[in-house]
Amino acid sequence: MTHCNRHRGIAGVALVLVAALTSVTGIAGCVTNTPNGNASNGTVWGYVASPSTAQVEVNTAKSSILSLIADRVKAPVDSWLVVYANDNGSLGKILGYSRVPEGESANQVVMFDDGASREVFVLMHVDKGKSGTFEFNPESKEESPDRPIFVDGRELARKVTLRDYGVKSTASQASIKVWRQGAITSTLTVGEVVAPADGWIVVHLDEKGKPGPVLGYTKVPAGRSVELTVGLSPHSETGGLWVVLHADKGQPGAFEFSAADEMGSIDQSFMVDGKEVLSKVPLFKPAGPS
């Protein structure tokens, strides 16, 4: 049988979902289907599940930069959500994956690294090998333990169309450096910022490995700035913080961005080579009594 995916490495997608979600009824080269929808000639080589136990619903409104968010996932066993590039109707390279537990779960996130594809397929693979380790090699897929889930003789798949997000810039014009610092409570100090135009330094809480709710922001002028202090809203999260460089594209001096609607926001983040200009900052707890 012809291999559907010829590449293994994870490439990225600096893109955001738009409302173009459809079912894939037989991805080219993946499975041969008879008129009644059943696989023929023993071409189902993955984990067989029923429509009631294996489901994926992708949310186009909440999905944000560099990530795909599934509103609802129902998995027959511990599994993986796997995102592939669309290679002329066939599965291309793997762009990212995220583990999902058995049963029903919500707000599952798959992260990407950089811009690569405008159309993707979302599949569900089982986690049947070493628990928590994604073990699927398209070059030897039938020997891989973490195979795709099949429903009604076809791989459970969703096709999603993506579009660009952000304000493009270059590495020499847009960058952030955050020095290691003590406990982060009401303020955060950003060591150095280079902005291609007037913009914003925005501090986000970490949310499943990506920038989430906004904790604080401050205006930054075009050019190089040092030792910027950003006031933060009260918070008790300990997963980490992200510092992101946003453009000021709307009303000058008015911060017009919502983490809940990134695509619809005016002051989107600057992008370099398809990647958001940002820095991850660990949260440090104050030292206790000695």
Secondary structure, DSSP 8 states (H G I E B T S, - for coil): ---S----S-----EEEEEEEEE-SS-TTT--B-TTS-B-TT---SEEE-TTT-EEEE-TTT--TTEEEEEEEEESSSEEEEEEEEETTEEEEEEEEEEE-SEEEEEEEEE--S---SEEEEEEEE--SSTTS----GGGGGG-SS-BEEETTEE-EEEEEEEE-SEEE-TTT-EEE----S--SSEEEEEEEEESSSEEEEEEEEETTEEEEEEEEEEE-SEEEEEEEEE-------S-EEEEEEE--SSTT-----GGGTTT-SS-BEEETTEE-EEEE---------
